[in-house]
Amino acid sequence: MAKAVIGSTNEAKILGATKALRLLGVDSIVSISVKTGIEQPIGFKQTALLALIRARKALEYNSDYGVGIEGGILFETVYPLEAQIAIVIDKEFRASIGISTIFPLPRSFLPELKKKSLGEIMNSVTRVSNIGRLYGAIGYLTKGYITRIELSYQAVLSAIIPFINNKLYHSLPSDIELEETLKNRIDEP
């Protein structure tokens, strides 16, 4: 009987993560609230480090797997690019990272993202309260073809690949090694 704790109470993240974790044979899933102190992560590094904080907090709850999922603006090109990053840490502190589909946000969002979270912008644009807890920006932008649940599923599924196929992934980095790599090898402005 395997147990996973998800470092979020966001329903879309929980539903997506649960679907992926079932593939590992996880039969007990709990979610906890984790405050990261940052409402809108900008950049791959910051988004991944916040997912790591969530995964570590989740692992403290006597689980086999701690799961952290964070949505963020990964790149700022001619328009902002958004995705979900998931980090899964097992009880031996082996860590893996996964990412969802990356999708463009409207160019008009770029100046606003310097002052507001994507959730705040989407709530204003759509007049839907807490859209990020439902189908997310992706659900609105794709008219329901893709939802935040699916992005969370993709990110967690990508992160658990080494745990599904552990014969090929017998050597995973520790959560500390992953953190050091993210901090020292990812260059972002």
C-alpha positions in Angstrom: 0.0 0.0 0.0 1.7 3.2 -1.2 0.9 6.6 0.0 1.5 10.0 -1.7 1.0 13.5 -0.4 0.4 16.3 -2.8 1.7 19.7 -1.7 -1.4 21.6 -2.8 -5.1 21.8 -2.1 -5.9 23.0 -5.7 -8.5 20.6 -7.0 -7.2 20.7 -10.6 -3.7 19.7 -9.4 -5.0 17.0 -7.1 -7.2 15.4 -9.8 -4.4 15.4 -12.4 -1.8 14.2 -9.9 -4.1 11.4 -8.6 -4.6 10.1 -12.1 -0.9 9.8 -12.7 0.0 8.5 -9.2 -2.5 5.6 -9.7 -0.1 4.3 -12.4 2.5 3.8 -9.6 0.0 1.8 -7.6 -0.5 4.6 -5.1 -3.8 3.9 -3.3 -3.7 6.5 -0.6 -3.5 10.2 -1.7 -3.7 13.2 0.7 -3.4 16.8 -0.1 -1.9 19.5 2.1 -1.7 23.3 1.9 1.8 24.6 1.3 2.6 28.3 1.3 5.5 29.2 -1.0 5.4 32.9 -0.5 5.4 33.6 -4.2 2.1 34.1 -6.0 3.4 34.1 -9.6 6.7 32.3 -10.3 8.6 33.7 -13.3 11.2 31.5 -15.0 11.9 27.8 -15.1 14.2 27.9 -12.1 11.8 29.7 -9.8 8.9 27.6 -10.9 10.8 24.3 -10.4 12.2 25.4 -7.0 8.7 26.2 -5.8 7.6 22.7 -6.9 10.5 21.3 -5.0 9.4 23.2 -1.8 5.9 21.7 -2.2 7.2 18.2 -2.8 9.5 18.4 0.3 6.7 19.6 2.5 4.5 16.9 1.3 7.1 14.2 2.0 7.2 15.3 5.7 3.7 13.7 6.1 5.1 10.1 6.3 4.4 9.3 2.7 6.1 7.1 0.1 6.0 10.0 -2.4 5.9 13.8 -2.0 4.5 15.6 -4.9 4.9 19.3 -5.8 3.2 21.0 -8.7 3.8 24.6 -9.7 2.5 26.6 -12.6 4.6 29.4 -13.9 5.7 31.6 -16.7 8.7 29.6 -17.9 9.9 31.9 -20.6 9.3 35.4 -21.8 9.7 35.4 -25.6 7.5 37.5 -27.9 4.7 36.3 -25.5 4.8 34.6 -22.1 5.0 30.8 -22.1 3.2 29.0 -19.3 3.5 25.4 -18.0 3.2 23.2 -15.0 6.3 21.7 -13.4 6.0 18.7 -11.1 8.7 17.3 -8.8 8.2 13.9 -7.1 10.4 12.8 -4.2 10.3 9.3 -2.8 10.9 8.3 0.8 14.6 7.6 0.0 14.8 11.3 -1.2 15.3 10.4 -4.8 13.8 13.2 -6.9 12.5 13.5 -10.4 11.1 16.4 -12.4 8.5 16.6 -15.1 6.9 19.3 -17.2 3.5 19.7 -18.9 2.8 21.1 -22.4 4.1 24.6 -22.7 1.5 27.1 -24.1 1.5 30.7 -25.1 -0.4 33.4 -23.1 -1.7 36.5 -24.9 1.1 39.1 -25.4 -1.1 41.7 -23.7 -0.6 39.7 -20.4 3.2 40.4 -20.3 3.2 43.8 -18.7 0.5 42.8 -16.2 2.4 39.7 -15.2 5.0 42.0 -13.7 2.4 43.2 -11.2 -0.2 40.5 -10.9 -0.5 36.7 -10.9 -1.9 34.9 -13.9 -4.8 33.8 -11.8 -5.7 37.5 -11.0 -5.4 38.4 -14.7 -7.6 35.4 -15.7 -10.2 36.2 -13.0 -10.4 39.7 -14.4 -10.5 38.7 -18.1 -13.0 35.8 -17.6 -15.0 37.1 -14.7 -14.7 33.6 -13.2 -13.5 33.6 -9.6 -10.6 31.1 -8.9 -10.3 30.0 -12.4 -6.9 28.4 -11.6 -8.6 26.0 -9.2 -11.0 24.9 -11.9 -9.9 24.4 -15.5 -7.2 27.1 -15.5 -6.0 29.6 -18.0 -5.4 26.8 -20.5 -9.1 25.7 -20.2 -10.3 29.2 -21.0 -7.7 29.8 -23.8 -8.4 26.5 -25.5 -12.2 26.7 -24.9 -12.0 23.5 -22.8 -9.9 21.3 -25.2 -7.1 21.2 -22.6 -7.6 21.9 -18.8 -5.3 22.4 -15.9 -6.2 18.9 -14.7 -4.5 17.6 -17.9 -1.5 19.8 -17.5 -1.0 18.6 -13.9 -1.4 15.0 -15.1 1.2 15.5 -17.8 3.7 17.1 -15.4 3.3 14.4 -12.7 3.3 11.6 -15.3 6.6 12.9 -16.7 8.0 13.1 -13.2 7.1 9.6 -12.3 8.6 8.0 -15.4 11.8 7.0 -13.5 9.7 5.4 -10.7 7.6 3.5 -13.3 10.7 2.2 -15.2 13.2 2.0 -12.3 15.4 -0.6 -14.1 16.6 2.1 -16.5 16.5 4.9 -13.9 18.3 3.1 -11.1 20.3 6.3 -10.2 18.2 9.3 -9.5 19.4 12.6 -8.0 18.6 13.3 -4.4 16.3 16.3 -3.8 19.4 18.2 -2.6 21.3 17.5 -5.8 18.3 18.5 -7.9 18.0 21.8 -5.9 21.7 22.5 -6.4 21.5 21.8 -10.1 18.5 24.1 -10.4 20.2 26.9 -8.5 23.6 26.6 -10.1 23.1 25.4 -13.6 20.0 27.2 -14.8 20.9 30.7 -15.9 18.0 33.1 -16.1 17.8 36.8 -16.1 
